[in-house]
Amino acid sequence: MTSATASWRFREPGVLPGFPLAFGFTVFYLSVIVLIPLAALVVRPWEGGWEPVWRVLSDPRTLAALRLSFGAAAVAAVVNAVMGLIVAWALVRYDFPGKRLLDAMVDLPFALPTAVAGIALTAIYAPNGPLGAWFADMGLQIAYTPRGVLIALIFVGLPFVVRTVQPVLEDVDREVEEAAETLGAGAFQRARLVILPAVAPALLAGCGLAFARAVGEYGSVIFIAGNMPLRSEIAPLLIIIQLEQFNYAGAAAIGLAMLVLSFIILLILNIIQGRLVRRSAP
């Protein structure tokens, strides 16, 4: 028996439970909360065979709803990546009056009921609203169009990016930036070569969380979207419509399509994030 094996076997137990117990509890909990419901979602659409599933998923209305939900969620995640990084930077690197108030406001989309957020956004961006009227004078309608959907998804996704990037920015070593500055690096070079590589994995993780939240968002979008088929109808609303028509297999089919597409996109983001972490590791 080697010394390494002996030390592993006779290691004193810690405060936390050992690996078998922790792993068993993890698998049990994830199975009950995540895997079993998802398995039911995977099985339910095929009760009537392949043809009903294909009929629902190939319907132009379904394709338009999926395209709007995933397309708007992707654009909102990119916008939040830029704006969320700027907000996190301002909160971490500067002291100014009202900083604590602004920091607390970032979390409002978490605490605010989504239906209330949707009603508020609709009142603001409707053609007779304060901002909607201003855009209408320029010939641009926000509410009841895909633009309104995008604004609602940006609203609900911003806190995910800010709260993911903020602690990483706080841990960035200022001495590295100062060393880069003494070597002649300008502000843009320091941001691109020092700061951005350090926060890139967290920024990508925040984008993934914002995207995942936006894809399935319903309450804040339903009022401002207008819900016009083939134009401003989101996939979650189409699932509700299928359920109201007692087409449970059709609703499950749309949900399964959203699940598969979301899983593929999030898997790609996780792979990219892992590579960024390994690249930035010393």
N, C-alpha and C positions, 0 to 999 in steps of 0.2 A: 504494500500500500504506500503510495507516494505521500509526501508531506502535504501537498496541496489537497489531495483527497481526504487525508486525515483532518486537516483544518476545516474542510467543508463539512465533514460528518459531525465533528464535535464542536462546531460553532455554537455558541450560546444563543438561544432564541431571543429575538428582539421583542420590542413592544408590539409591533405590527404582526399580523398573522403570517404564517409561512406561505410559500408559493402555491402548494396544492390547494389550500383553503381559499386563498385570494383568487387564484385562477378559476377554481370551481364556482365560487360566488359570481365572478365576472361573467362566465359563460352562462350560468343560470339566469342572471339578471338580464343580460342582453337577449337571451332566448325568449324570455317572457315578455319583455318590453318591446323588442325590436324584431327579432327573427320570426317569431310565430305570426305576428300581424302581417309582416311583409310576405311570409309564405302564403297566408290566406289571400293576399292581394294578387300573388302570382297565380294561384290555382283558380280563383273565381272566374276570370274571363273565359276560360276554356271549357266551361260547363256545356256550352252549346256548340262546341267545335271551333274550328279555325275560321269558318266563313263569317260568323257574326263579328268576331274580333277584327277581321280585316275590313269588314264593311264600315265599322265605326272608325277605325284608325285611318282609313283612306278617304273618309268623307272630307270634302273641301272645308267644311266648317271646323272640323277637328284640327286639320292641318293648319288652318289660319290661326286658331286659338293657341296651338302649341308654338307656332312661329312667333306670335306676339309675346307669349309668356316668357319663352326662353330668350328671344332677341332683346326684349326690353330689360330682362333681368341681367343679361350680359352687358348691355350698354350702361345700365345703372351701376353695376359693379365696377366698371372702368372709371366712370365719373366719380364714384365714391373713393376709388383708390387714389385719385389725384387730390380731390378736395379733402378727403379724410386725412391724408398725409399732411396737408397744409394745416388743417385744424390741430392735429396732434402736435405738429412742430410748434405752432404758436402757443399751445398750452404748456409745452415742456420747456421751451427755450426762452420765453419772455414772461416778465411780470408786468401786469397792467391792471388798472382799476376794473373791477367786475370779472376778474379771471375765474373766481370760484363759481360765480353765477353762470358764466359761459360753460364751465366744465360740467355743471349740473344739467344745463340745458341739452347737452349732448345725449344724455340718457332718457330724455323725454319720450322719444319713440318707443323705448322699451316699456315705459310705464303707461303710456297713453293707450286706451283701447283702440284697436285698429279701425273700428267703425266710426269712432269719434274723429280720428285723424282723417278718414275719408270724407266725412261731412265737412270738416274744416277746410280741407284742400279744395273741395268742390265749391264751397262758398267763396273762397279767395280767387280761384281761377275760372269760375263760371263767366260767361260773357258779360254779366252785369256785376261781377265782383270787382274789387279794387284793382287787382292785378290782371284779371281776365279782361276787363274793359280796356285797360291800357294796351294789352296785346291785340285785342280786337280792333283797336284804332289803327294798328299796323297791319291788319289783315291776317292775323295769326290767331287761331282758336286753340286753346289749351285743353279745357275740360271737354269731356265726351269724345276724345280722340286718343290715339296711341300716345300723344305727347303727355296727356294727363296721366296715363298709366306709368309712363317713364318717371314723371315727377313723384308720384306716389311711391314707386319702388326705390327711388333715390332717398326719399324721406325715411323709409323703414330700414334701409341698409347702411346708412352713414355711421350709426354708433358702433357697428361691428368692426369697421375698419379703424375708427379712432381708438377704440378700447383695445384693439389688438396691437396696434403700432405704438401707442403711447408708452407702455412700460419698456418696450425695446429701445425707444429713443432715450428714455431716461437712463438706460444702462450703457449707452454709447460712450466710450471713453473720450472725454474732451481733449486729453493729451495727444491722442492720435490726430485729431483735427489740428491742434496747435502745431504738431510736428510737420504736418503736411503744409501748413501755412508758412512755417519757417523755411521750408524747401521751395517756396515760390508758387505753391498751388493757389489758384484763385478760388473765389467762392463757389463757382460752378464746378470746378474740378474737385473741390473737397466734397461737395454734395454728391457728385457722380461716382467718385472713386473711394470715398470713405464712408459716408453716411448711407447712401442707397444700398450698397452691398450688405451692410449690417442689418438694415430693416427690411430687405427684400423678402426673406422667408415669412416674416410676420405680416407684411403687406399682402402677400399672396394668400396667406391664411385668412386674413380679414376679407379679402375679395371673395374667397370661396364661401365664407359664412354669409356675406351679404348676398351673393348670388343664390345660395340655397334658400335663404329667407325670402328673397324676391320671387323665386319661381313659384312657390306655393302660397304667396300672399293673396288674400281674398278681401278682408274687411276694408282696408284702406284704399283698395282699387275699385271696388264694386260701384261706388257712388260716382267717382270721377271718370270712369271709363266710358260710360254711355251704353256699354253692353250691346253694341250693334254687331250682329253676326257678320263674319268675314272682314270686319274692320277693327273693332275695339272690344271684342269679346275674349276674355282670358280663359285659359284651360280650367282652372278651379271652378269658375262659374259654369262651364260646360258640364263638368262632373255633377254639380248640383242640379242642373237641368235634367241630366240623365236619371238621377235619383228621383226627381219629382215625377218623371214619366215611368217609374218603376223598372227602368232598364238598368238593373244592378250590374249585369255583366258588362254593359257598355261603359258604365261609370268606372268599373274596375279596370277595363281595358285602357281607358284614357289615363287612369292613375298609374297603371303599369308602365305605359309609355313614358310618363313623366319620371317615374322611378328609374327606369333604365337609362334615359338620357341624363338625368341628374347624376346617377352613379358614375357614368362614363366621364362626364365633365369633371366631377370632383376627384375622381381617380387620377385623371391627367394632371389636375392642379396639385394633388398630393405628391405625385411623382416629380413634378417640376420643383416643388417646394423642398423635397428631400435632396435633390441635386444642388439646389441653392445653399442648403444648410451644409452639405459636405464641402462645397466649394469655398464657403466662408469660414469653415473651421480651420483653426491654426494647424 
